[in-house]
Amino acid sequence: MKLLDSISFPGSKLGGGIKTGTGDDRYAFDEAAGWACVIDGATDVGPVRIFKAAESDAARYAEIFAAEIVAGPADPREIPQAWFARLLPRLRKAVEREAKIPLKDAPLASYPTAAATWVRAKNGKLEGATLGDSIAILRTPACEVTVFGEASKPADEQKRALTVMAMTPEDRLKWLRDVRAIHNTPNGYWVFGVQPEAAAHIVYQTADAPAGAQVLVMTDGFYRLVSPYGRYSDAQLIDAAVSRGLAELMRELRSMEASPEDDAKIGRFKTSDDATALLLEI
């Protein structure tokens, strides 16, 4: 697997204004081993911080996630399901080593979580594992396109944002905290967090990926070009990434995110979201 292009840009803060740091997205890859992963740390909304010295809890958790998958990648003989069953307990232990308060004492709304999509090229196939709203698009040399992840998730968030952005800032924060508190529970939304049982909810996919196939792996902030903006279809987005490059697409994306006044109308919690994408070739 060869990395053709990559980009990662921070977006707006939840309350408005551009972030001053690197943002809450991270990525990791190993060309020789044939895998790559994008990670989207969930924006801090809880009443307390978990980590002592970090740009944000979301950023630090994404960094821990990336570090753990680099330090202990899947064995080539290992199926993804077995590897993630091993990875998630390691993530919890890594968080516990750095947390400034015991997790058992922390409010659930402050627990760190992330969406992520991991892909691996193996024996003429592309394997994928996703939790949350990150996405990968595979295009074969025959121009067959397969979407990895749950492409409906970004649209679902847009629907929620249309309602929530009409609330007062205080009510909006309460809603976000209430929703975050039920992440990784039977009543909520499953993402990569500190609950190892989330492994049972990972979406696993496999598709044919012969030599020359290309893969665009991205967080939902970059996928906004498809949903909610509708500027591209899935096939058109990977075509544009290959022909025009990720930097040009990022400029196009940010040009549509200049006005905070459009947030409630469009249905977005932040004017611009952290956006990360990797373009790879098998």
C-alpha positions in Angstrom: 0.0 0.0 0.0 1.4 3.4 -1.0 0.4 6.8 0.5 -0.4 9.2 -2.4 -1.6 12.2 -0.4 -2.7 13.3 3.1 -4.2 16.3 4.8 -5.4 17.2 8.2 -6.8 20.6 9.1 -8.4 21.8 12.4 -11.8 23.4 12.2 -13.9 25.7 14.4 -14.4 25.5 18.1 -17.8 24.4 19.4 -18.6 27.9 20.6 -17.3 29.6 17.5 -13.9 30.8 16.2 -11.1 28.7 14.7 -9.1 26.4 16.8 -5.6 27.5 17.6 -4.1 24.0 17.9 -3.8 21.0 15.6 -7.5 19.9 16.1 -8.9 16.6 17.3 -8.2 14.4 14.3 -5.2 12.1 13.9 -4.1 9.4 11.5 -1.6 6.6 11.3 -0.5 4.2 8.5 2.1 1.6 7.6 2.8 1.3 3.9 4.8 -1.9 4.3 2.2 -3.6 6.4 -0.6 -2.3 4.2 -2.9 -0.6 6.7 -4.1 3.0 7.5 -6.4 4.6 10.0 -8.1 8.0 10.5 -9.3 8.9 14.0 -11.7 11.7 14.9 -11.6 12.5 18.6 -15.1 13.6 19.9 -15.2 17.3 20.8 -14.9 17.9 24.6 -18.3 18.7 26.1 -18.0 17.1 29.6 -17.9 19.1 32.8 -14.4 18.0 33.7 -11.2 17.4 31.7 -9.6 13.9 31.8 -6.1 14.6 30.8 -3.7 17.0 32.6 -1.7 18.6 29.8 -3.2 18.4 26.3 -4.7 20.6 23.7 -8.0 18.9 24.4 -9.1 15.6 25.7 -10.3 14.7 22.2 -6.9 15.4 20.7 -5.1 13.5 23.4 -7.3 10.5 23.1 -6.9 10.5 19.3 -3.1 10.6 19.8 -3.3 7.7 22.3 -5.4 5.7 19.8 -2.9 6.3 17.0 0.1 5.5 19.2 -1.5 2.2 20.3 -2.2 1.0 16.8 1.3 1.8 15.7 2.8 0.2 18.8 0.7 -3.0 18.5 -0.6 -3.4 15.0 -2.7 -6.3 13.8 -0.7 -9.4 13.0 -0.9 -10.2 9.3 -2.4 -13.6 10.1 -5.0 -12.1 12.5 -8.5 -11.2 11.5 -9.6 -7.7 12.3 -12.2 -8.8 14.9 -9.6 -10.5 17.0 -7.2 -7.6 16.8 -9.8 -5.0 17.9 -10.9 -7.3 20.7 -7.2 -7.0 22.0 -6.9 -3.3 21.1 -9.8 -1.8 23.0 -8.7 -3.0 26.5 -5.3 -1.6 25.7 -6.8 1.8 24.9 -8.6 1.8 28.3 -5.4 1.0 30.1 -3.5 3.7 28.2 -6.2 6.3 29.1 -6.1 5.2 32.8 -2.3 5.7 32.9 -2.7 9.3 32.0 -6.1 10.3 33.4 -5.9 12.9 36.2 -8.9 11.3 37.9 -10.0 7.7 38.1 -12.3 6.9 35.2 -14.8 5.4 37.7 -15.1 8.8 39.3 -15.4 10.8 36.0 -18.8 11.9 34.6 -19.7 9.8 31.6 -20.0 13.0 29.5 -16.3 13.5 30.0 -15.2 10.0 28.9 -13.0 10.3 25.8 -14.3 8.8 22.6 -13.5 8.8 18.9 -14.8 7.7 15.5 -12.3 5.8 13.4 -12.0 3.9 10.2 -9.2 1.4 9.8 -8.4 -0.3 6.5 -5.9 -3.1 5.5 -4.9 -4.4 2.1 -4.5 -8.2 2.2 -4.5 -10.9 -0.4 -6.3 -8.9 -3.1 -8.9 -7.6 -0.6 -9.5 -4.5 1.4 -10.6 -5.1 4.9 -12.3 -2.3 6.9 -13.4 -1.6 10.4 -15.4 1.4 11.5 -17.1 2.8 14.5 -18.8 6.2 14.2 -19.1 8.5 11.2 -15.7 8.2 9.5 -15.7 6.8 6.0 -13.5 5.1 3.4 -14.1 5.0 -0.4 -12.5 2.2 -2.5 -12.2 2.5 -6.2 -10.9 -0.4 -8.3 -9.0 0.0 -11.6 -12.4 -1.1 -13.2 -14.0 2.0 -11.5 -16.1 -0.1 -9.1 -16.7 1.9 -6.0 -17.4 0.6 -2.5 -18.0 2.7 0.6 -16.7 1.5 3.9 -18.4 2.7 7.1 -21.9 3.9 7.6 -22.5 6.7 5.1 -25.8 7.5 6.8 -24.1 8.6 10.0 -23.0 12.1 8.8 -26.6 12.7 7.5 -28.0 11.5 10.8 -25.8 14.1 12.6 -27.0 16.8 10.3 -30.6 16.0 11.2 -29.8 16.2 14.9 -27.9 19.5 14.4 -30.9 21.1 12.6 -32.8 20.7 15.8 -30.1 21.3 18.4 -28.7 24.5 16.8 -32.1 26.1 17.3 -31.6 25.8 21.1 -30.0 28.3 23.4 -26.2 27.8 23.9 -27.0 26.5 27.4 -29.6 24.0 26.3 -27.3 23.0 23.4 -24.5 22.1 25.8 -26.8 20.2 28.1 -28.1 18.2 25.1 -24.6 17.4 24.0 -23.6 16.3 27.4 -26.7 14.1 27.8 -26.0 12.4 24.5 -22.3 11.9 25.3 -23.2 10.3 28.6 -25.0 7.5 26.8 -22.3 6.8 24.3 -21.3 3.1 24.3 -24.4 2.1 26.2 -27.4 0.1 24.9 -29.4 3.4 24.7 -26.7 5.4 22.8 -24.3 5.5 20.0 -21.3 3.2 19.8 -17.9 4.6 19.2 -14.3 3.9 20.1 -13.9 4.7 23.8 -12.8 3.3 27.0 -15.5 0.6 27.0 -14.0 -2.6 25.6 -17.5 -3.9 24.8 -17.7 -1.5 22.0 -15.7 -4.0 20.0 -18.9 -6.0 19.5 -20.4 -3.0 17.5 -17.6 -2.4 15.0 -18.7 -2.5 11.4 -16.5 -4.9 9.5 -16.4 -4.9 5.7 -14.4 -6.6 2.9 -14.2 -5.9 -0.8 -12.1 -6.9 -3.8 -9.1 -4.5 -4.1 -6.7 -5.6 -6.8 -3.3 -3.9 -7.5 -3.9 -0.3 -8.6 -7.1 0.2 -6.5 -7.2 3.5 -4.7 -8.7 4.2 -1.2 -9.8 7.5 0.3 -10.0 7.3 4.1 -11.5 10.3 5.9 -13.1 11.8 8.9 -16.6 13.1 8.7 -15.3 16.7 8.5 -13.8 15.9 5.1 -16.8 13.8 4.0 -18.9 17.0 4.4 -18.2 17.4 0.7 -20.6 14.5 0.1 -22.8 14.9 3.2 -24.3 17.4 3.9 -23.0 19.7 1.1 -23.7 17.3 -1.8 -20.9 18.8 -3.8 -19.7 15.3 -4.8 -21.0 11.7 -4.9 -18.8 9.1 -3.3 -17.4 8.1 -6.7 -16.9 11.8 -7.7 -15.1 12.5 -4.5 -12.4 9.9 -4.9 -12.1 10.8 -8.6 -11.5 14.5 -7.5 -9.0 13.4 -4.8 -6.9 11.5 -7.4 -7.1 14.1 -10.2 -7.0 17.4 -8.2 -5.4 16.5 -4.8 -6.6 16.8 -1.3 -5.3 20.3 -0.7 -7.5 21.7 -3.5 -10.5 19.8 -2.1 -9.8 21.2 1.4 -9.8 24.7 0.0 -13.1 24.1 -1.7 -14.5 22.6 1.5 -13.5 25.6 3.6 -14.9 28.0 1.1 -18.3 26.6 1.9 -17.7 27.0 5.6 -17.2 30.7 5.9 -20.4 31.8 7.6 -21.4 30.8 11.1 -24.9 32.2 10.4 -25.4 29.1 8.1 -24.9 26.5 10.8 -28.5 26.2 12.0 -29.8 26.3 8.4 -27.4 23.7 7.1 -27.4 21.5 10.2 -23.9 21.6 11.6 -22.7 21.8 15.2 -19.5 23.7 14.1 -19.0 26.0 11.1 -16.0 24.0 10.0 -15.1 20.6 11.4 -11.7 19.1 11.8 -11.0 17.4 8.4 -8.6 14.6 7.7 -8.1 12.4 4.6 -5.6 9.9 3.4 -5.4 8.8 -0.3 -3.8 5.4 -0.8 -3.1 3.0 -3.6 -2.8 -0.7 -3.4 
